[in-house]
Amino acid sequence: MKNRRLLKLGMECAMKVYTKSTPNTSSIPLTRGTSTRLYSTEAHEVSKSITLQPEVVPLSASLCGSLDLKLGRLDEALYFFDEAMKSMKGVRPISLSCAIGVAVQDEMGTCFICRMQLESAEQMYNNSIREYEKCQGRHALPPPNKRKAEALDRLNAAIVAVFYRYAMLMDGLDESTR
């Protein structure tokens, strides 16, 4: 029980640092970003070994990946994003699983752009859009409960970032072919 309480407290602290920062790497001072990353990595390992809500493992892996992306550690970021995608099988409702998947694939696309792997980035954005469309099709009727409604709101917020980055990628590709 104590491990869960400490894990939750630490994750909340890490999330506060993460959500207050901006997408550019210089927003987290290196020492604070590195310590947050180290804590988040340890918290992720603990979350895999104890029984928690199913969404905790992919969210903690995604957080570690996002921190690595901000610190410019692209290989490590892709490792954690891949782990997040693999650990989503038990996440319910499905709309929450879709929202997490869309957000993770968006971050993976950003990693691929940073590595100048533009075809891989395009593939990630296309996967995100397909996942969004599939989830929207499943939930065409109003959601019956608050948790599903919140998950759908989260999904809609995640896809906005995907569309924005995808449009920027396509614009950049068009300019490079001219």
C-alpha positions as a Markdown table, in Angstrom:
| # | Residue | x | y | z |
|---|---|---|---|---|
| 1 | Met | 0.0 | 0.0 | 0.0 |
| 2 | Lys | 2.9 | 2.4 | 0.9 |
| 3 | Asn | 4.5 | 1.8 | -2.6 |
| 4 | Arg | 1.2 | 2.8 | -4.3 |
| 5 | Arg | 0.9 | 6.0 | -2.3 |
| 6 | Leu | 4.5 | 6.9 | -3.0 |
| 7 | Leu | 4.2 | 6.0 | -6.7 |
| 8 | Lys | 1.0 | 8.1 | -7.0 |
| 9 | Leu | 2.6 | 11.1 | -5.2 |
| 10 | Gly | 5.8 | 10.9 | -7.3 |
| 11 | Met | 3.8 | 10.6 | -10.6 |
| 12 | Glu | 1.7 | 13.6 | -9.6 |
| 13 | Cys | 5.0 | 15.6 | -9.0 |
| 14 | Ala | 6.4 | 14.4 | -12.3 |
| 15 | Met | 3.2 | 15.3 | -14.2 |
| 16 | Lys | 3.2 | 18.8 | -12.7 |
| 17 | Val | 6.7 | 19.4 | -14.1 |
| 18 | Tyr | 5.7 | 17.8 | -17.4 |
| 19 | Thr | 2.5 | 19.7 | -17.9 |
| 20 | Lys | 4.0 | 23.1 | -16.9 |
| 21 | Ser | 6.7 | 22.8 | -19.6 |
| 22 | Thr | 6.4 | 23.6 | -23.2 |
| 23 | Pro | 7.2 | 21.3 | -26.1 |
| 24 | Asn | 10.7 | 22.6 | -26.6 |
| 25 | Thr | 13.7 | 20.9 | -24.9 |
| 26 | Ser | 14.9 | 24.0 | -23.1 |
| 27 | Ser | 11.8 | 24.4 | -21.1 |
| 28 | Ile | 13.0 | 21.9 | -18.4 |
| 29 | Pro | 16.4 | 22.7 | -16.9 |
| 30 | Leu | 18.6 | 19.8 | -17.6 |
| 31 | Thr | 19.1 | 18.9 | -13.9 |
| 32 | Arg | 15.4 | 19.1 | -13.1 |
| 33 | Gly | 14.5 | 17.3 | -16.3 |
| 34 | Thr | 17.0 | 14.6 | -15.7 |
| 35 | Ser | 15.9 | 14.0 | -12.1 |
| 36 | Thr | 12.2 | 14.0 | -13.2 |
| 37 | Arg | 13.1 | 11.5 | -16.0 |
| 38 | Leu | 15.0 | 9.3 | -13.5 |
| 39 | Tyr | 12.1 | 9.3 | -11.1 |
| 40 | Ser | 9.6 | 8.7 | -13.9 |
| 41 | Thr | 11.6 | 5.8 | -15.2 |
| 42 | Glu | 11.8 | 4.2 | -11.7 |
| 43 | Ala | 8.1 | 4.9 | -11.1 |
| 44 | His | 7.3 | 3.2 | -14.5 |
| 45 | Glu | 9.3 | 0.1 | -13.5 |
| 46 | Val | 7.4 | 0.0 | -10.1 |
| 47 | Ser | 4.0 | 0.4 | -11.9 |
| 48 | Lys | 4.7 | -2.6 | -14.0 |
| 49 | Ser | 5.4 | -4.8 | -11.0 |
| 50 | Ile | 2.4 | -3.9 | -8.9 |
| 51 | Thr | -1.3 | -4.2 | -9.7 |
| 52 | Leu | -2.8 | -0.8 | -10.6 |
| 53 | Gln | -5.4 | 0.4 | -13.0 |
| 54 | Pro | -4.5 | -0.8 | -16.5 |
| 55 | Glu | -4.0 | 2.7 | -17.9 |
| 56 | Val | -1.2 | 3.5 | -15.4 |
| 57 | Val | 1.5 | 1.5 | -17.2 |
| 58 | Pro | 1.0 | 3.0 | -20.7 |
| 59 | Leu | 0.6 | 6.5 | -19.2 |
| 60 | Ser | 3.8 | 6.2 | -17.2 |
| 61 | Ala | 5.7 | 4.8 | -20.2 |
| 62 | Ser | 4.3 | 7.6 | -22.3 |
| 63 | Leu | 5.4 | 10.2 | -19.7 |
| 64 | Cys | 9.0 | 8.7 | -19.7 |
| 65 | Gly | 9.0 | 8.9 | -23.5 |
| 66 | Ser | 7.8 | 12.5 | -23.5 |
| 67 | Leu | 10.5 | 13.5 | -21.0 |
| 68 | Asp | 13.1 | 11.7 | -23.1 |
| 69 | Leu | 11.9 | 13.5 | -26.2 |
| 70 | Lys | 12.1 | 16.8 | -24.5 |
| 71 | Leu | 15.7 | 16.0 | -23.4 |
| 72 | Gly | 16.6 | 15.0 | -27.0 |
| 73 | Arg | 17.0 | 11.3 | -26.1 |
| 74 | Leu | 15.1 | 10.0 | -29.2 |
| 75 | Asp | 16.0 | 6.3 | -29.0 |
| 76 | Glu | 15.0 | 6.1 | -25.4 |
| 77 | Ala | 11.8 | 8.0 | -26.1 |
| 78 | Leu | 10.9 | 5.6 | -28.9 |
| 79 | Tyr | 11.5 | 2.7 | -26.6 |
| 80 | Phe | 9.1 | 4.0 | -24.0 |
| 81 | Phe | 6.5 | 5.0 | -26.6 |
| 82 | Asp | 6.7 | 1.5 | -28.1 |
| 83 | Glu | 6.3 | 0.0 | -24.6 |
| 84 | Ala | 3.3 | 2.2 | -24.0 |
| 85 | Met | 1.6 | 0.9 | -27.2 |
| 86 | Lys | 2.3 | -2.7 | -26.2 |
| 87 | Ser | 0.9 | -2.3 | -22.7 |
| 88 | Met | -2.5 | -0.9 | -23.7 |
| 89 | Lys | -4.5 | -4.2 | -24.0 |
| 90 | Gly | -6.4 | -4.0 | -20.7 |
| 91 | Val | -7.2 | -0.3 | -20.8 |
| 92 | Arg | -10.9 | 0.4 | -20.6 |
| 93 | Pro | -13.0 | 2.1 | -21.8 |
| 94 | Ile | -11.9 | 1.6 | -25.4 |
| 95 | Ser | -12.1 | 5.4 | -26.0 |
| 96 | Leu | -9.4 | 5.9 | -23.3 |
| 97 | Ser | -7.3 | 3.3 | -25.0 |
| 98 | Cys | -7.8 | 5.1 | -28.3 |
| 99 | Ala | -7.0 | 8.5 | -26.7 |
| 100 | Ile | -3.7 | 7.2 | -25.2 |
| 101 | Gly | -2.8 | 5.4 | -28.5 |
| 102 | Val | -3.4 | 8.6 | -30.6 |
| 103 | Ala | -1.3 | 10.7 | -28.2 |
| 104 | Val | 1.5 | 8.2 | -28.1 |
| 105 | Gln | 1.6 | 7.8 | -31.9 |
| 106 | Asp | 1.6 | 11.6 | -32.2 |
| 107 | Glu | 4.7 | 11.7 | -29.9 |
| 108 | Met | 6.3 | 8.9 | -31.9 |
| 109 | Gly | 5.7 | 11.0 | -35.1 |
| 110 | Thr | 7.5 | 13.9 | -33.5 |
| 111 | Cys | 10.5 | 11.7 | -32.7 |
| 112 | Phe | 10.6 | 10.5 | -36.3 |
| 113 | Ile | 10.5 | 14.1 | -37.5 |
| 114 | Cys | 13.4 | 14.9 | -35.2 |
| 115 | Arg | 15.3 | 12.0 | -36.7 |
| 116 | Met | 14.4 | 13.1 | -40.2 |
| 117 | Gln | 12.5 | 9.9 | -40.8 |
| 118 | Leu | 9.6 | 11.6 | -42.5 |
| 119 | Glu | 8.0 | 8.5 | -44.0 |
| 120 | Ser | 7.9 | 6.9 | -40.6 |
| 121 | Ala | 6.4 | 10.1 | -39.1 |
| 122 | Glu | 3.7 | 10.2 | -41.8 |
| 123 | Gln | 2.9 | 6.5 | -41.1 |
| 124 | Met | 2.5 | 7.3 | -37.4 |
| 125 | Tyr | 0.2 | 10.3 | -38.1 |
| 126 | Asn | -1.9 | 8.1 | -40.5 |
| 127 | Asn | -2.1 | 5.4 | -37.9 |
| 128 | Ser | -3.3 | 8.0 | -35.3 |
| 129 | Ile | -6.0 | 9.3 | -37.7 |
| 130 | Arg | -7.2 | 5.8 | -38.5 |
| 131 | Glu | -7.4 | 5.0 | -34.8 |
| 132 | Tyr | -9.3 | 8.2 | -34.1 |
| 133 | Glu | -11.8 | 7.4 | -37.0 |
| 134 | Lys | -12.3 | 3.8 | -35.8 |
| 135 | Cys | -13.0 | 5.0 | -32.2 |
| 136 | Gln | -15.3 | 7.8 | -33.3 |
| 137 | Gly | -17.3 | 5.2 | -35.4 |
| 138 | Arg | -17.7 | 3.0 | -32.3 |
| 139 | His | -18.9 | 5.8 | -30.1 |
| 140 | Ala | -21.2 | 7.7 | -32.5 |
| 141 | Leu | -23.9 | 7.7 | -29.9 |
| 142 | Pro | -23.7 | 9.9 | -26.8 |
| 143 | Pro | -21.5 | 8.3 | -24.1 |
| 144 | Pro | -23.5 | 6.7 | -21.3 |
| 145 | Asn | -21.1 | 7.6 | -18.5 |
| 146 | Lys | -18.8 | 10.3 | -17.3 |
| 147 | Arg | -15.6 | 8.3 | -17.7 |
| 148 | Lys | -16.3 | 7.5 | -21.4 |
| 149 | Ala | -17.2 | 11.2 | -22.0 |
| 150 | Glu | -13.9 | 12.3 | -20.5 |
| 151 | Ala | -12.0 | 9.7 | -22.6 |
| 152 | Leu | -13.7 | 10.9 | -25.8 |
| 153 | Asp | -12.8 | 14.5 | -24.9 |
| 154 | Arg | -9.2 | 13.4 | -24.4 |
| 155 | Leu | -9.3 | 11.6 | -27.7 |
| 156 | Asn | -10.6 | 14.7 | -29.5 |
| 157 | Ala | -7.8 | 16.9 | -27.9 |
| 158 | Ala | -5.1 | 14.3 | -28.9 |
| 159 | Ile | -6.2 | 14.2 | -32.5 |
| 160 | Val | -6.0 | 18.0 | -32.9 |
| 161 | Ala | -2.2 | 17.8 | -32.3 |
| 162 | Val | -2.0 | 15.0 | -34.8 |
| 163 | Phe | -3.8 | 16.9 | -37.5 |
| 164 | Tyr | -1.6 | 20.0 | -36.8 |
| 165 | Arg | 1.7 | 18.1 | -37.0 |
| 166 | Tyr | 0.6 | 16.0 | -40.0 |
| 167 | Ala | -0.3 | 19.2 | -41.9 |
| 168 | Met | 3.1 | 20.7 | -41.0 |
| 169 | Leu | 4.8 | 17.5 | -42.2 |
| 170 | Met | 2.9 | 17.5 | -45.5 |
| 171 | Asp | 3.6 | 21.2 | -46.1 |
| 172 | Gly | 7.3 | 20.5 | -45.4 |
| 173 | Leu | 7.3 | 17.6 | -47.8 |
| 174 | Asp | 5.6 | 19.6 | -50.5 |
| 175 | Glu | 8.2 | 22.4 | -50.2 |
| 176 | Ser | 11.1 | 19.9 | -50.4 |
| 177 | Thr | 9.8 | 18.4 | -53.7 |
| 178 | Arg | 9.5 | 21.8 | -55.4 |
